[in-house]
């Protein structure tokens, strides 16, 4: 009987993925799952995904195909969150994934009235869910172009939080000194510039400026077992 503790992975990434990149990105995500499973075969895998359009959804779909447990921390009550799903297809995909996930509703940092419009209050909820995913995962998977932007709750900020334990725009109670590894999958945005090496996996570790390959995750073994 498998009684080892689960390895929890998290996802943060761009919403506006390019259609031509999706199959390459799926392949890279699957490679990460399979690598971890190969090296830690006695530990079940689980994924934290807020199920937003784009990266969250793509990684959640691959996780289910690879038989990972799916946990969905939602940044907002469902009726407010669904304001962000612009098409019927995106909404239906979200609903289907939600049925297969264990749902966690995070606390509200402001009133529902303020959260029902786009602005700082809503952005802080996304920062909160990013911090939750980063701090509760051993490894953060980031479908990210690598640009160090400071958008509240954006992928760049979540990656920085995972590597440093610090995130602006959140109450001190949400700051977390616990850091960990990031598996960046090089991912362009529709609204950004074309990138070389789409789908390349780069492992980033706290307090280490050297970019590593997947083998760099082996150094995490003492933190898992």
C-alpha positions in Angstrom: 0.0 0.0 0.0 1.3 3.5 -0.9 1.4 5.5 2.3 4.0 8.1 1.2 3.0 11.8 1.4 1.9 13.3 -1.9 4.1 15.6 -3.9 2.1 18.8 -4.5 2.8 20.7 -7.7 1.4 24.2 -8.5 0.7 26.0 -11.7 0.9 29.7 -12.7 1.0 31.0 -16.2 -0.3 33.2 -19.0 -3.9 33.1 -20.0 -3.4 34.2 -23.6 -1.5 31.1 -24.9 -0.9 30.9 -28.7 -2.8 28.1 -30.3 0.3 26.8 -32.2 2.2 26.3 -28.9 -0.3 24.3 -27.0 0.8 20.8 -28.0 4.4 21.6 -27.4 3.5 23.0 -23.9 1.4 19.9 -23.1 4.4 17.7 -24.0 6.7 19.7 -21.7 4.1 19.5 -18.8 3.8 15.8 -19.3 7.6 15.5 -19.2 7.7 17.2 -15.8 5.0 14.9 -14.4 6.7 11.8 -15.7 10.2 12.9 -14.5 8.9 13.4 -11.0 7.0 10.2 -11.0 10.0 8.3 -12.2 12.3 9.6 -9.5 9.8 9.6 -6.7 7.7 6.5 -7.6 6.2 6.0 -4.1 4.7 9.4 -3.8 1.4 10.2 -5.4 1.2 13.5 -7.3 -1.3 16.2 -7.0 -1.8 19.6 -8.7 -3.0 22.9 -7.4 -4.6 24.8 -10.3 -7.0 27.8 -10.0 -8.4 26.6 -13.4 -8.1 30.0 -15.1 -8.2 30.2 -18.9 -4.9 29.3 -20.6 -2.0 27.8 -18.6 -4.0 26.7 -15.6 -6.5 24.8 -17.7 -3.9 23.2 -20.0 -1.8 21.9 -17.1 -4.9 20.7 -15.2 -6.0 18.7 -18.3 -2.6 17.0 -18.6 -2.7 16.3 -14.9 -6.0 14.5 -15.2 -4.7 12.5 -18.2 -1.7 11.5 -16.0 -3.9 10.5 -13.1 -2.9 13.3 -10.7 -5.3 14.5 -8.0 -6.6 17.9 -9.0 -7.2 20.6 -6.4 -8.7 23.9 -7.4 -8.2 26.9 -5.1 -10.5 29.6 -6.5 -9.6 33.2 -6.1 -13.2 34.4 -6.1 -16.7 32.9 -5.5 -17.6 31.0 -8.7 -20.2 33.5 -9.9 -17.6 36.3 -9.7 -14.8 34.2 -11.1 -16.7 33.3 -14.2 -16.8 37.0 -15.2 -13.3 36.3 -16.5 -14.4 33.5 -18.9 -15.1 35.3 -22.1 -16.5 32.5 -24.2 -19.0 29.7 -23.8 -16.2 27.2 -24.6 -13.9 28.5 -21.9 -16.8 28.4 -19.4 -17.7 24.9 -20.3 -14.1 23.7 -20.0 -13.9 25.3 -16.5 -17.2 23.7 -15.4 -16.0 20.3 -16.6 -12.6 20.6 -14.8 -14.4 21.8 -11.6 -16.4 18.6 -11.5 -13.2 16.6 -11.3 -11.4 18.8 -8.7 -11.4 19.2 -5.0 -12.5 22.9 -4.7 -11.0 25.3 -2.1 -12.6 28.8 -1.8 -10.1 31.3 -0.5 -11.2 34.1 1.9 -12.2 37.4 0.4 -9.9 40.4 1.1 -12.6 42.9 0.2 -16.4 43.1 -0.2 -18.2 41.3 -3.0 -19.3 44.6 -4.3 -15.7 45.8 -4.8 -14.7 42.5 -6.2 -17.4 42.5 -8.8 -15.6 45.2 -10.8 -12.1 45.0 -12.3 -9.5 46.9 -10.2 -7.1 46.6 -7.3 -9.4 44.6 -5.0 -9.9 42.0 -7.6 -6.2 41.9 -8.5 -5.3 41.3 -4.8 -7.6 38.2 -4.9 -5.5 36.9 -7.8 -2.3 37.7 -5.9 -3.7 35.7 -2.9 -4.5 32.6 -5.0 -1.0 32.8 -6.6 0.6 33.0 -3.2 -1.6 30.1 -2.0 -0.5 27.9 -4.9 3.1 28.8 -4.6 3.4 28.4 -0.8 1.5 25.1 -0.8 3.3 23.4 -3.6 6.7 21.8 -3.5 7.4 22.7 -7.1 5.7 25.5 -9.1 5.3 25.0 -12.8 5.3 28.3 -14.6 4.2 28.7 -18.2 5.9 32.0 -18.4 7.8 34.1 -20.9 10.4 35.1 -18.3 9.7 38.8 -18.4 10.0 40.3 -14.8 6.8 42.3 -14.7 5.2 43.6 -11.5 1.6 43.1 -12.3 -0.3 42.3 -9.1 -1.1 38.5 -9.1 0.7 38.0 -12.4 2.9 35.0 -13.2 6.1 36.9 -12.8 5.1 38.0 -9.3 4.0 34.4 -8.3 7.4 33.1 -9.6 9.2 35.7 -7.6 7.2 34.8 -4.5 8.1 31.1 -4.9 11.8 31.9 -5.2 12.0 34.6 -2.5 9.0 34.3 -0.2 7.9 37.9 -0.8 5.0 39.3 -2.6 3.9 42.9 -2.7 0.3 44.1 -2.5 -0.7 41.4 0.0 -1.2 41.7 3.8 1.8 40.6 5.8 -0.2 37.6 7.0 0.1 36.2 3.5 3.8 36.6 3.2 5.7 33.3 3.4 9.4 32.8 3.9 9.1 29.2 2.7 10.6 29.0 -0.8 11.0 26.3 -3.4 11.7 25.3 -7.0 10.2 26.7 -10.2 9.9 24.7 -13.4 9.6 27.3 -16.0 8.3 26.2 -19.4 9.2 28.9 -21.9 5.8 30.2 -23.1 5.1 33.2 -25.4 1.9 35.2 -25.0 -0.4 36.2 -27.9 0.1 39.8 -26.8 3.9 39.5 -26.6 6.9 38.9 -28.8 7.8 35.5 -30.4 10.3 33.6 -28.3 12.9 31.0 -29.2 12.9 27.7 -27.4 9.2 27.4 -26.8 8.5 24.6 -24.5 12.0 24.4 -23.1 12.1 23.5 -19.4 14.2 25.6 -17.1 14.5 24.8 -13.4 15.0 27.9 -11.1 16.0 27.4 -7.5 16.0 29.9 -4.6 19.3 31.7 -4.0 20.8 30.2 -7.1 21.3 32.3 -10.3 22.1 29.2 -12.4 19.3 27.9 -14.6 19.2 24.1 -14.4 17.6 21.3 -16.3 15.0 18.9 -14.8 17.8 17.0 -13.2 18.2 19.9 -10.8 15.0 18.8 -9.0 16.9 15.7 -7.7 18.5 18.0 -5.1 15.0 18.4 -3.6 14.9 14.7 -2.5 15.7 15.4 1.2 12.7 17.8 1.3 10.3 15.1 0.0 11.2 11.9 1.8 
